[in-house]
Amino acid sequence: MARALGTFHAVSCRDWVSMERDGEDYYAINQLPTEGPEPQFEVQFADSIWMLARQEDLTEQPALRLLSDRRDKLSR
């Protein structure tokens, strides 16, 4: 089983997709080249979907939760 790198939190973006992913762990991360001062990233979730995120949306430690938590896609 892959080890989570951190947790996504819908802070900078409040759209439906971000809100649905709020609290989910991510398992891969890539920093994207940007022209602005704020770094942007793409993160991959347990279901292999990639999503754009800002640094303020990401924590470096995965969330601790029970395996039965609905946000834990790997336990299903």
N, C-alpha and C positions, 0 to 999 in steps of 0.2 A: 504494500500500500504506500502511495506517495505521501510525503510529509508536507503539511501546509506551511507556507512561508509567512503568512500573515492573514489579516482579516480586512475585508472591504467594508467601508461605512459610507453611506450616501450623504456626504457633507456638502461638497461643492456642486453636485448635480442632483436635483430632486425629481427627475423624471420617473415614470413608472418602472422602467427596466432597472434603474439604479435602486429604487426603493425596494423592488423585489429581491435584489441581490444584497441589500443591506444586512450586514452581519455574517455573510458567507466568507469562508476561507478561500484564499487563492493559493495556487500551487506552482505557478510560474509567473515571472515578471520580466518585462523588457522596458528599458527607458527609451523613449522615442526622441529623435532629434527635433528640437523646437527652436524657433527664432525669438521667442519671448523669454522673459526672465524666469518663468515658472516651468519646472520640468513636468512632462507628461509621461505616463506609463500605459502599457497595456498589460492586463493581468488575466491569467487563465484560471477558471474555476474547475471544480471537480467534474463537471459535465463536459469539459473540454471547450467551453465557450470562452472566447476572449472578449474583453471589454476595456475601453479607455477609462483612465482614472487619473486624478491629480494626487500629488503627494499627501494632501490633507485628507484624502479618502482612505488612505492605507495605514494600517498599523503593522509593525514588524513582527508581532507575536500573534499566532493564531488564537482564536477564542477557545476557551475551555468550555465544553458543553457535554451533555449526556449524549450517548450514541443514538438515542431515540429522538433527538431534536429534529424537527422538520427541515431545518436548514442544512443538516448533515447529509448531503447527497450520496456519500460513499457508504453509508450504513444501509442504504436501500437495496 
